[in-house]
Amino acid sequence: MHAMVLKRLRSPLELTEFPDRAPGPGEIRVKVGACGVCRTDLHVVDGELPDPQVPMIPGHEIVGRIDALGLGVEGLRLGERVGIPWLGHTCGVCSYCTSKHENLCDHTLFTGYTRDGGFATSTIADARFAFPLGEDGSDEELAPLLCAGLIGWRSLTIAGEGKAIGLYGFGAAAHILAQVAVWQGRRVFAFTRPGDAANQAFARSLGASWAGGSDEMPPEPLDAAIIFATLGDLVPPALKAVRKGGRVVCAGIHMSDIPAFPYRLLWEERQLVSVANLTRQDGVTFLKLAPTIGIRTKTTPYPLVQANEALVDLRAGRFEGAAVLIP
Protein backbone atom coordinates (compact mmCIF):
# COMPACT_ATOMS: atom_id res chain seq x y z
CA MET A 1 0.00 0.00 0.00
CA HIS A 2 0.98 3.64 -0.44
CA ALA A 3 0.09 6.49 1.87
CA MET A 4 0.73 10.18 2.38
CA VAL A 5 2.21 10.23 5.87
CA LEU A 6 2.60 13.05 8.38
CA LYS A 7 6.04 12.30 9.84
CA ARG A 8 6.59 15.67 11.53
CA LEU A 9 4.00 18.18 12.66
CA ARG A 10 3.73 21.32 10.54
CA SER A 11 5.58 19.58 7.70
CA PRO A 12 4.44 18.34 4.29
CA LEU A 13 3.10 14.81 4.04
CA GLU A 14 5.47 12.25 2.54
CA LEU A 15 4.54 9.51 0.08
CA THR A 16 5.48 6.24 1.76
CA GLU A 17 5.15 2.57 0.82
CA PHE A 18 4.11 -0.04 3.41
CA PRO A 19 3.51 -3.79 3.28
CA ASP A 20 -0.17 -4.66 3.00
CA ARG A 21 -1.69 -4.80 6.49
CA ALA A 22 -4.00 -7.54 7.71
CA PRO A 23 -7.07 -6.61 9.77
CA GLY A 24 -7.13 -7.77 13.38
CA PRO A 25 -10.13 -9.23 15.23
CA GLY A 26 -13.19 -7.05 14.71
CA GLU A 27 -11.48 -5.04 11.97
CA ILE A 28 -11.84 -4.69 8.22
CA ARG A 29 -9.38 -3.67 5.53
CA VAL A 30 -10.79 -1.21 3.03
CA LYS A 31 -9.41 -0.43 -0.41
CA VAL A 32 -9.83 3.34 -0.56
CA GLY A 33 -11.79 4.69 -3.50
CA ALA A 34 -11.86 8.31 -2.31
CA CYS A 35 -11.03 10.29 0.82
CA GLY A 36 -12.25 13.79 1.50
CA VAL A 37 -9.88 16.49 2.72
CA CYS A 38 -11.34 18.13 5.82
CA ARG A 39 -10.37 21.24 7.74
CA THR A 40 -9.71 18.92 10.68
CA ASP A 41 -6.87 17.45 8.63
CA LEU A 42 -5.30 20.91 8.66
CA HIS A 43 -5.60 21.02 12.46
CA VAL A 44 -3.92 17.60 12.65
CA VAL A 45 -1.07 18.59 10.34
CA ASP A 46 -0.61 21.94 12.11
CA GLY A 47 -0.42 20.29 15.55
CA GLU A 48 -3.43 22.24 16.84
CA LEU A 49 -5.11 19.22 18.42
CA PRO A 50 -3.96 17.77 21.77
CA ASP A 51 -1.69 14.74 22.15
CA PRO A 52 -0.55 14.42 18.54
CA GLN A 53 0.88 11.07 17.51
CA VAL A 54 3.27 10.98 14.58
CA PRO A 55 3.92 9.40 12.22
CA MET A 56 0.27 9.14 11.17
CA ILE A 57 -1.81 8.87 8.02
CA PRO A 58 -4.48 11.62 7.98
CA GLY A 59 -7.91 11.42 6.38
CA HIS A 60 -11.31 10.56 7.85
CA GLU A 61 -13.85 10.94 5.04
CA ILE A 62 -13.17 7.52 3.54
CA VAL A 63 -15.19 5.65 0.94
CA GLY A 64 -13.98 2.28 -0.24
CA ARG A 65 -14.62 -1.44 -0.54
CA ILE A 66 -13.86 -4.15 1.99
CA ASP A 67 -11.12 -6.45 0.74
CA ALA A 68 -10.34 -8.33 3.97
CA LEU A 69 -12.36 -9.26 7.07
CA GLY A 70 -10.88 -9.79 10.52
CA LEU A 71 -11.95 -12.54 12.89
CA GLY A 72 -15.43 -12.08 14.32
CA VAL A 73 -16.68 -9.41 11.91
CA GLU A 74 -20.41 -9.75 11.29
CA GLY A 75 -22.89 -7.85 9.14
CA LEU A 76 -20.34 -6.81 6.50
CA ARG A 77 -19.10 -8.68 3.45
CA LEU A 78 -16.14 -8.68 1.10
CA GLY A 79 -16.56 -6.20 -1.74
CA GLU A 80 -19.16 -4.13 0.11
CA ARG A 81 -18.80 -0.35 -0.17
CA VAL A 82 -18.49 1.37 3.19
CA GLY A 83 -17.77 4.78 4.67
CA ILE A 84 -15.24 5.30 7.46
CA PRO A 85 -15.84 8.46 9.56
CA TRP A 86 -13.86 10.49 12.12
CA LEU A 87 -15.10 8.46 15.11
CA GLY A 88 -13.11 5.25 14.79
CA HIS A 89 -13.49 3.46 18.14
CA THR A 90 -15.09 3.86 21.57
CA CYS A 91 -14.88 1.77 24.72
CA GLY A 92 -18.58 0.93 24.74
CA VAL A 93 -18.84 0.66 28.53
CA CYS A 94 -18.32 4.14 30.03
CA SER A 95 -21.15 6.40 31.18
CA TYR A 96 -21.02 8.34 27.90
CA CYS A 97 -21.15 5.25 25.69
CA THR A 98 -24.04 3.75 27.65
CA SER A 99 -26.08 6.97 27.61
CA LYS A 100 -26.10 7.59 23.84
CA HIS A 101 -23.19 10.06 24.06
CA GLU A 102 -20.39 7.89 22.68
CA ASN A 103 -19.02 10.98 20.92
CA LEU A 104 -17.79 12.10 24.36
CA CYS A 105 -16.14 8.79 25.34
CA ASP A 106 -12.79 9.30 27.10
CA HIS A 107 -11.26 6.31 25.30
CA THR A 108 -12.00 7.18 21.69
CA LEU A 109 -9.82 6.61 18.67
CA PHE A 110 -10.20 9.02 15.78
CA THR A 111 -9.59 8.08 12.16
CA GLY A 112 -6.72 10.03 10.67
CA TYR A 113 -5.62 11.35 14.06
CA THR A 114 -5.12 8.63 16.68
CA ARG A 115 -5.46 5.76 14.21
CA ASP A 116 -4.30 5.79 10.60
CA GLY A 117 -6.72 7.22 8.09
CA GLY A 118 -7.55 7.32 4.42
CA PHE A 119 -4.85 9.37 2.68
CA ALA A 120 -3.76 5.96 1.39
CA THR A 121 -4.59 3.19 -1.04
CA SER A 122 -6.01 1.07 1.80
CA THR A 123 -6.82 1.42 5.48
CA ILE A 124 -7.76 -0.67 8.51
CA ALA A 125 -10.94 0.20 10.42
CA ASP A 126 -12.99 -1.02 13.37
CA ALA A 127 -15.87 -2.82 11.66
CA ARG A 128 -18.39 -1.44 14.17
CA PHE A 129 -17.66 2.07 12.93
CA ALA A 130 -18.07 1.41 9.19
CA PHE A 131 -21.26 2.54 7.47
CA PRO A 132 -22.61 0.51 4.52
CA LEU A 133 -23.16 2.96 1.66
CA GLY A 134 -24.89 0.95 -1.05
CA GLU A 135 -24.19 1.57 -4.71
CA ASP A 136 -25.84 4.93 -5.43
CA GLY A 137 -23.46 7.83 -6.11
CA SER A 138 -19.75 7.89 -6.83
CA ASP A 139 -17.05 7.46 -4.20
CA GLU A 140 -15.94 11.05 -4.82
CA GLU A 141 -19.45 12.45 -4.31
CA LEU A 142 -20.04 10.49 -1.11
CA ALA A 143 -16.71 11.13 0.65
CA PRO A 144 -17.57 14.62 2.03
CA LEU A 145 -20.70 13.22 3.67
CA LEU A 146 -18.53 11.20 6.09
CA CYS A 147 -17.48 14.26 8.11
CA ALA A 148 -18.62 17.54 6.58
CA GLY A 149 -22.08 16.05 6.19
CA LEU A 150 -22.19 14.23 9.51
CA ILE A 151 -20.90 17.07 11.68
CA GLY A 152 -23.22 19.45 9.84
CA TRP A 153 -26.16 17.15 10.56
CA ARG A 154 -25.30 16.91 14.25
CA SER A 155 -24.83 20.69 14.42
CA LEU A 156 -28.21 21.31 12.82
CA THR A 157 -29.88 18.92 15.25
CA ILE A 158 -28.30 20.72 18.20
CA ALA A 159 -29.24 24.11 16.71
CA GLY A 160 -32.92 23.23 17.21
CA GLU A 161 -35.96 23.51 15.01
CA GLY A 162 -35.81 27.22 14.20
CA LYS A 163 -36.65 28.28 10.66
CA ALA A 164 -34.00 30.98 10.12
CA ILE A 165 -30.53 29.40 10.25
CA GLY A 166 -27.23 31.25 9.81
CA LEU A 167 -24.16 29.39 8.53
CA TYR A 168 -20.84 31.12 9.21
CA GLY A 169 -18.10 29.81 6.93
CA PHE A 170 -19.51 28.44 3.67
CA GLY A 171 -17.20 25.52 2.98
CA ALA A 172 -17.58 21.75 2.75
CA ALA A 173 -19.93 21.32 5.71
CA ALA A 174 -22.09 24.38 5.07
CA HIS A 175 -22.60 23.62 1.38
CA ILE A 176 -24.06 20.23 2.37
CA LEU A 177 -26.01 21.52 5.35
CA ALA A 178 -27.60 24.33 3.35
CA GLN A 179 -29.22 21.74 1.11
CA VAL A 180 -30.47 19.77 4.12
CA ALA A 181 -31.94 22.87 5.77
CA VAL A 182 -33.67 24.02 2.57
CA TRP A 183 -35.11 20.52 2.12
CA GLN A 184 -36.48 20.80 5.68
CA GLY A 185 -38.20 24.05 4.79
CA ARG A 186 -35.83 26.35 6.65
CA ARG A 187 -34.38 29.67 5.47
CA VAL A 188 -30.60 29.68 5.15
CA PHE A 189 -28.46 32.77 5.67
CA ALA A 190 -24.89 32.18 4.47
CA PHE A 191 -21.94 34.16 5.84
CA THR A 192 -18.68 34.04 3.88
CA ARG A 193 -15.38 35.84 4.04
CA PRO A 194 -16.09 39.56 3.45
CA GLY A 195 -16.17 40.34 -0.25
CA ASP A 196 -16.29 36.69 -1.38
CA ALA A 197 -18.91 37.25 -4.06
CA ALA A 198 -18.27 33.90 -5.76
CA ASN A 199 -18.95 31.87 -2.62
CA GLN A 200 -21.99 33.99 -1.85
CA ALA A 201 -23.35 33.23 -5.31
CA PHE A 202 -22.59 29.55 -4.71
CA ALA A 203 -24.62 29.66 -1.49
CA ARG A 204 -27.57 31.25 -3.25
CA SER A 205 -27.39 28.59 -5.98
CA LEU A 206 -27.91 25.97 -3.27
CA GLY A 207 -31.04 27.68 -1.99
CA ALA A 208 -29.76 30.21 0.55
CA SER A 209 -32.26 33.02 1.09
CA TRP A 210 -29.44 35.50 1.69
CA ALA A 211 -25.67 35.49 1.45
CA GLY A 212 -23.22 38.12 2.64
CA GLY A 213 -19.96 38.71 4.45
CA SER A 214 -19.34 37.63 8.03
CA ASP A 215 -18.98 41.34 8.84
CA GLU A 216 -22.63 41.95 7.88
CA MET A 217 -25.87 41.49 9.80
CA PRO A 218 -28.60 39.31 8.29
CA PRO A 219 -31.80 40.99 7.08
CA GLU A 220 -33.77 39.40 9.94
CA PRO A 221 -32.95 37.92 13.37
CA LEU A 222 -31.77 34.30 13.24
CA ASP A 223 -33.28 31.47 15.25
CA ALA A 224 -29.85 29.83 15.35
CA ALA A 225 -26.37 30.22 13.92
CA ILE A 226 -23.82 27.52 13.23
CA ILE A 227 -20.16 28.53 13.04
CA PHE A 228 -18.03 26.29 10.82
CA ALA A 229 -15.22 28.81 10.43
CA THR A 230 -12.37 28.48 12.91
CA LEU A 231 -12.41 32.14 14.00
CA GLY A 232 -13.46 32.76 17.58
CA ASP A 233 -13.98 36.39 16.55
CA LEU A 234 -17.22 35.28 14.86
CA VAL A 235 -18.92 34.30 18.12
CA PRO A 236 -19.91 37.84 19.23
CA PRO A 237 -21.45 38.84 15.86
CA ALA A 238 -23.26 35.50 15.69
CA LEU A 239 -24.74 36.10 19.15
CA LYS A 240 -25.75 39.55 18.02
CA ALA A 241 -27.45 38.09 14.96
CA VAL A 242 -29.66 35.57 16.81
CA ARG A 243 -32.98 36.49 18.38
CA LYS A 244 -33.86 36.25 22.07
CA GLY A 245 -33.61 32.61 23.10
CA GLY A 246 -31.55 31.87 19.98
CA ARG A 247 -28.65 29.47 19.90
CA VAL A 248 -25.11 29.73 18.51
CA VAL A 249 -23.42 26.40 17.75
CA CYS A 250 -19.64 26.17 17.40
CA ALA A 251 -19.18 23.21 15.06
CA GLY A 252 -15.40 23.01 14.68
CA ILE A 253 -13.01 20.76 16.56
CA HIS A 254 -10.66 23.73 16.92
CA MET A 255 -11.29 27.46 17.09
CA SER A 256 -9.16 30.47 17.87
CA ASP A 257 -9.81 32.16 21.20
CA ILE A 258 -13.20 33.77 21.62
CA PRO A 259 -12.75 37.45 22.49
CA ALA A 260 -14.42 39.08 25.47
CA PHE A 261 -17.89 40.39 24.66
CA PRO A 262 -20.60 42.30 26.54
CA TYR A 263 -22.91 40.13 28.60
CA ARG A 264 -25.89 41.76 26.87
CA LEU A 265 -25.07 39.68 23.75
CA LEU A 266 -25.69 36.49 25.73
CA TRP A 267 -28.52 37.85 27.87
CA GLU A 268 -32.19 37.17 27.06
CA GLU A 269 -31.56 33.43 27.15
CA ARG A 270 -29.31 33.19 24.13
CA GLN A 271 -27.18 30.05 24.24
CA LEU A 272 -23.62 29.27 23.14
CA VAL A 273 -22.86 25.56 22.70
CA SER A 274 -20.30 23.35 20.97
CA VAL A 275 -20.46 20.15 18.96
CA ALA A 276 -17.97 17.33 19.50
CA ASN A 277 -17.43 14.51 17.04
CA LEU A 278 -20.46 12.39 16.10
CA THR A 279 -22.24 9.21 17.10
CA ARG A 280 -22.89 6.18 14.96
CA GLN A 281 -26.60 6.95 15.19
CA ASP A 282 -25.89 10.34 13.58
CA GLY A 283 -24.32 8.46 10.70
CA VAL A 284 -27.13 5.94 10.33
CA THR A 285 -29.80 8.66 10.38
CA PHE A 286 -28.06 11.11 8.04
CA LEU A 287 -26.78 8.62 5.49
CA LYS A 288 -30.25 7.08 5.24
CA LEU A 289 -31.76 10.52 4.57
CA ALA A 290 -29.09 11.80 2.17
CA PRO A 291 -30.43 10.07 -0.98
CA THR A 292 -33.96 11.30 -0.21
CA ILE A 293 -32.73 14.86 0.20
CA GLY A 294 -30.83 14.64 -3.07
CA ILE A 295 -27.66 16.23 -1.74
CA ARG A 296 -25.23 17.36 -4.42
CA THR A 297 -21.67 17.66 -3.18
CA LYS A 298 -19.37 20.05 -5.04
CA THR A 299 -15.95 18.38 -5.15
CA THR A 300 -12.49 19.12 -6.50
CA PRO A 301 -10.52 15.90 -7.06
CA TYR A 302 -6.78 15.54 -6.45
CA PRO A 303 -4.55 12.49 -6.98
CA LEU A 304 -3.38 10.96 -3.69
CA VAL A 305 0.18 12.19 -4.32
CA GLN A 306 -1.13 15.79 -4.42
CA ALA A 307 -2.49 15.69 -0.85
CA ASN A 308 -0.21 18.56 0.15
CA GLU A 309 -1.55 20.73 -2.67
CA ALA A 310 -5.10 19.92 -1.59
CA LEU A 311 -4.33 20.99 1.98
CA VAL A 312 -2.73 24.24 0.79
CA ASP A 313 -5.72 25.01 -1.44
CA LEU A 314 -8.14 24.23 1.41
CA ARG A 315 -6.28 26.60 3.71
CA ALA A 316 -6.44 29.35 1.07
CA GLY A 317 -10.10 28.72 0.19
CA ARG A 318 -9.30 28.13 -3.48
CA PHE A 319 -12.27 25.91 -4.27
CA GLU A 320 -15.99 25.67 -3.56
CA GLY A 321 -17.28 22.72 -1.57
CA ALA A 322 -14.81 19.97 -0.73
CA ALA A 323 -11.49 18.57 -1.92
CA VAL A 324 -11.30 14.80 -2.41
CA LEU A 325 -8.21 12.59 -2.83
CA ILE A 326 -8.47 9.81 -5.40
CA PRO A 327 -5.85 7.04 -4.94
Phi and psi in degrees as a GROMACS rama.xvg file:
@    title "Ramachandran Plot"
@    xaxis  label "Phi"
@    yaxis  label "Psi"
@TYPE xy
-119.889  148.093  HIS-2
-150.053  151.938  ALA-3
-93.8209  113.253  MET-4
-109.789  135.227  VAL-5
-87.3128  106.249  LEU-6
-96.9022  -24.0419  LYS-7
-141.687  136.114  ARG-8
-60.507  145.854  LEU-9
62.5098  28.2407  ARG-10
-127.866  157.954  SER-11
-61.9994  150.744  PRO-12
-69.9096  151.267  LEU-13
-119.926  130.907  GLU-14
-67.9422  125.039  LEU-15
-136.526  142.509  THR-16
-103.065  135.995  GLU-17
-127.123  155.67  PHE-18
-64.5159  150.233  PRO-19
-58.2066  137.23  ASP-20
-99.4394  144.781  ARG-21
-98.6975  138.421  ALA-22
-70.2209  143.569  PRO-23
-85.6893  -175.21  GLY-24
-56.9683  131.306  PRO-25
78.3108  6.18104  GLY-26
-113.364  162.774  GLU-27
-128.318  152.918  ILE-28
-106.111  133.282  ARG-29
-120.608  126.848  VAL-30
-79.4341  117.001  LYS-31
-74.906  126.477  VAL-32
-96.3121  -31.2519  GLY-33
-163.319  150.008  ALA-34
-142.552  119.506  CYS-35
-67.1476  154.553  GLY-36
-107.897  114.937  VAL-37
-108.329  155.129  CYS-38
-59.9958  -29.2794  ARG-39
-60.2321  -32.7419  THR-40
-60.9276  -35.8283  ASP-41
-63.8277  -41.7611  LEU-42
-63.8734  -36.782  HIS-43
-64.4045  -51.1978  VAL-44
-62.2919  -37.4385  VAL-45
-81.8906  -1.70768  ASP-46
70.3016  28.0432  GLY-47
-89.6566  -5.92639  GLU-48
-101.583  151.635  LEU-49
-71.2703  153.966  PRO-50
52.9478  54.8542  ASP-51
-66.6539  145.273  PRO-52
-124.811  112.874  GLN-53
-122.637  150.254  VAL-54
-72.8522  154.478  PRO-55
-149.652  158.55  MET-56
-106.258  112.888  ILE-57
-71.0078  179.095  PRO-58
106.93  120.316  GLY-59
-141.495  21.9535  HIS-60
-120.37  70.2527  GLU-61
-101.228  131.677  ILE-62
-124.533  130.27  VAL-63
-169.599  -173.495  GLY-64
-118.97  139.798  ARG-65
-68.1577  125.754  ILE-66
-121.547  2.84792  ASP-67
-159.989  140.323  ALA-68
-114.955  132.088  LEU-69
-80.1516  168.45  GLY-70
-58.6384  132.171  LEU-71
86.9985  0.598079  GLY-72
-74.3242  129.049  VAL-73
-127.013  152.719  GLU-74
83.4044  -0.888856  GLY-75
-128.771  156.008  LEU-76
-135.859  157.796  ARG-77
-58.8529  137.379  LEU-78
85.8704  -9.07052  GLY-79
-72.626  140.689  GLU-80
-85.6105  129.767  ARG-81
-134.271  161.977  VAL-82
-113.8  138.068  GLY-83
-114.928  116.408  ILE-84
-95.726  -174.268  PRO-85
-59.9289  -48.5071  TRP-86
-73.3373  112.097  LEU-87
-108.89  -12.4035  GLY-88
-174.864  140.944  HIS-89
-135.515  165.172  THR-90
-74.4627  -30.378  CYS-91
82.0668  -5.20866  GLY-92
-125.758  -10.8873  VAL-93
-75.2526  173.504  CYS-94
-63.8441  -30.7383  SER-95
-70.7921  -47.0104  TYR-96
-63.3841  -34.8997  CYS-97
-88.6743  2.67538  THR-98
-122.987  26.7952  SER-99
66.3845  26.3366  LYS-100
-126.451  45.7177  HIS-101
-62.3987  -18.9295  GLU-102
-63.2973  -17.1709  ASN-103
-104.81  6.42274  LEU-104
-52.427  139.016  CYS-105
-81.0671  -3.9831  ASP-106
-124.084  36.0701  HIS-107
-74.9886  156.935  THR-108
-121.974  138.167  LEU-109
-114.926  129.499  PHE-110
-62.8526  129.877  THR-111
77.9428  11.3971  GLY-112
-139.024  -60.5936  TYR-113
-111.444  -0.573131  THR-114
-142.493  149.798  ARG-115
-58.5713  145.138  ASP-116
-111.859  -148.198  GLY-117
-106.427  8.84236  GLY-118
-77.2051  62.0388  PHE-119
-161.911  170.328  ALA-120
-81.9406  -20.7188  THR-121
-153.44  161.263  SER-122
-149.445  158.322  THR-123
-105.739  135.764  ILE-124
-138.285  152.971  ALA-125
-67.7987  121.384  ASP-126
-60.5356  -28.0532  ALA-127
-68.8091  -17.9677  ARG-128
-112.723  29.5801  PHE-129
-112.269  131.65  ALA-130
-102.168  119.637  PHE-131
-60.3526  134.914  PRO-132
-112.365  -10.1016  LEU-133
71.2751  -164.133  GLY-134
-114.283  -1.2385  GLU-135
-79.367  134.985  ASP-136
85.7785  154.161  GLY-137
-84.1076  160.08  SER-138
-56.5426  -43.7774  ASP-139
-61.3864  -41.8265  GLU-140
-67.9582  -34.6635  GLU-141
-81.9926  -27.8758  LEU-142
-52.1659  -46.2394  ALA-143
-64.0153  -18.7798  PRO-144
-67.048  -23.4119  LEU-145
-73.734  -14.2086  LEU-146
-139.037  -57.6597  CYS-147
-55.1135  -43.5708  ALA-148
-70.4736  -44.8314  GLY-149
-69.018  -43.2842  LEU-150
-70.9611  -31.7382  ILE-151
-63.9142  -42.9153  GLY-152
-61.5566  -46.9503  TRP-153
-63.4278  -38.8719  ARG-154
-63.6326  -42.2125  SER-155
-65.7906  -38.3571  LEU-156
-62.5839  -43.5595  THR-157
-71.092  -28.3251  ILE-158
-65.3715  -21.8921  ALA-159
98.8186  -170.084  GLY-160
-100.671  15.0215  GLU-161
-58.8981  154.885  GLY-162
-91.298  -26.096  LYS-163
-105.729  108.989  ALA-164
-117.554  125.519  ILE-165
-96.6699  136.357  GLY-166
-119.23  111.488  LEU-167
-96.8206  116.229  TYR-168
95.3881  96.8021  GLY-169
-99.6277  74.9871  PHE-170
-112.516  -141.954  GLY-171
-59.2155  -49.1933  ALA-172
-68.1812  -46.1954  ALA-173
-66.6024  -34.0579  ALA-174
-70.215  -25.4642  HIS-175
-79.9355  -46.8074  ILE-176
-65.0052  -33.4656  LEU-177
-58.3706  -41.0385  ALA-178
-67.0205  -38.1507  GLN-179
-63.5713  -47.7795  VAL-180
-64.0114  -41.4208  ALA-181
-63.4223  -41.9774  VAL-182
-59.9457  -33.7964  TRP-183
-78.5047  -4.30859  GLN-184
88.5318  18.0598  GLY-185
-92.8308  163.525  ARG-186
-101.767  127.782  ARG-187
-104.34  132.594  VAL-188
-118.47  113.202  PHE-189
-99.3615  129.742  ALA-190
-114.403  121.634  PHE-191
-114.2  -178.3  THR-192
-59.3851  140.309  ARG-193
-53.0678  132.493  PRO-194
81.841  2.82884  GLY-195
-84.2607  76.0134  ASP-196
-63.1936  -35.319  ALA-197
-64.4974  -45.3939  ALA-198
-70.1984  -31.4597  ASN-199
-66.267  -40.0593  GLN-200
-65.5641  -37.458  ALA-201
-61.065  -43.2683  PHE-202
-62.0676  -43.3977  ALA-203
-65.0976  -33.7977  ARG-204
-67.0003  -20.8282  SER-205
-95.678  7.10951  LEU-206
106.769  2.89695  GLY-207
-61.4987  136.502  ALA-208
-73.6365  -26.4262  SER-209
-153.41  147.637  TRP-210
-144.109  135.366  ALA-211
-159.3  -174.128  GLY-212
-78.1761  156.958  GLY-213
-68.6942  -9.2123  SER-214
-92.0797  4.48006  ASP-215
-106.997  159.418  GLU-216
-97.2552  144.391  MET-217
-68.9697  162.737  PRO-218
-72.7811  -8.74752  PRO-219
-150.12  157.615  GLU-220
-62.06  143.526  PRO-221
-91.2913  145.977  LEU-222
-75.5558  -33.4649  ASP-223
-157.396  156.154  ALA-224
-132.951  138.446  ALA-225
-116.395  125.327  ILE-226
-102.64  110.718  ILE-227
-95.0047  -25.5928  PHE-228
-65.0124  156.011  ALA-229
-93.8322  15.8422  THR-230
-96.0508  112.285  LEU-231
-61.158  -22.3564  GLY-232
-61.9442  -17.222  ASP-233
-81.3721  -12.7021  LEU-234
-63.8208  -49.8168  VAL-235
-58.9923  -47.1993  PRO-236
-64.5069  -31.7173  PRO-237
-66.913  -40.8921  ALA-238
-62.4976  -38.3423  LEU-239
-66.3979  -29.6874  LYS-240
-81.588  -21.1865  ALA-241
-88.0774  152.479  VAL-242
-72.8754  176.112  ARG-243
-57.554  135.453  LYS-244
76.1336  2.7516  GLY-245
-74.53  168.528  GLY-246
-129.7  136.308  ARG-247
-111.877  124.867  VAL-248
-110.784  122.938  VAL-249
-92.9456  112.307  CYS-250
-97.3937  -9.20604  ALA-251
-84.0914  158.088  GLY-252
-80.7501  -17.912  ILE-253
-143.428  141.059  HIS-254
-147.671  145.458  MET-255
-65.8019  164.337  SER-256
-56.7439  139.371  ASP-257
-82.0533  125.917  ILE-258
-72.1476  160.211  PRO-259
-61.7359  144.456  ALA-260
-144.766  156.786  PHE-261
-63.6971  140.544  PRO-262
-57.0694  -28.9517  TYR-263
-60.3498  -23.6602  ARG-264
-70.0662  -27.5637  LEU-265
-95.0714  -23.792  LEU-266
-58.8135  171.984  TRP-267
65.4529  34.5239  GLU-268
63.9183  27.2542  GLU-269
-71.0572  152.594  ARG-270
-126.634  143.254  GLN-271
-123.12  116.018  LEU-272
-132.896  165.509  VAL-273
-121.648  162.083  SER-274
-116.542  135.199  VAL-275
-124.532  117.695  ALA-276
60.3662  -140.602  ASN-277
-162.199  167.322  LEU-278
-112.86  162.699  THR-279
-62.9722  -31.993  ARG-280
-65.4478  -35.4407  GLN-281
-55.3413  -44.8967  ASP-282
-65.516  -45.5724  GLY-283
-59.6947  -47.1113  VAL-284
-65.0411  -50.1029  THR-285
-67.5478  -45.8202  PHE-286
-68.9062  -24.4603  LEU-287
-72.481  -36.008  LYS-288
-78.6301  -30.7281  LEU-289
-51.5202  -45.8263  ALA-290
-64.7785  -33.8188  PRO-291
-66.8076  -39.9579  THR-292
-67.6539  -31.9846  ILE-293
77.2575  39.6647  GLY-294
-62.4795  133.19  ILE-295
-112.209  112.37  ARG-296
-88.0893  134.931  THR-297
-94.1209  116.812  LYS-298
-124.468  151.672  THR-299
-120.809  111.785  THR-300
-81.9901  146.377  PRO-301
-134.598  141.882  TYR-302
-62.4294  152.128  PRO-303
-51.0546  -41.1433  LEU-304
-68.7326  -10.9096  VAL-305
-102.369  27.3422  GLN-306
-58.578  -38.1053  ALA-307
-64.4715  -39.748  ASN-308
-64.3486  -39.1746  GLU-309
-61.8764  -41.9736  ALA-310
-65.6424  -41.2295  LEU-311
-63.5561  -43.463  VAL-312
-67.2891  -36.29  ASP-313
-62.744  -45.4735  LEU-314
-60.7687  -36.1595  ARG-315
-87.6607  -6.04114  ALA-316
66.6568  42.4199  GLY-317
-88.2967  1.19028  ARG-318
-142.647  160.292  PHE-319
-91.2562  145.502  GLU-320
77.8005  -126.067  GLY-321
-130.972  148.728  ALA-322
-90.944  145.075  ALA-323
-136.523  130.384  VAL-324
-87.1435  136.026  LEU-325
-117.818  106.984  ILE-326
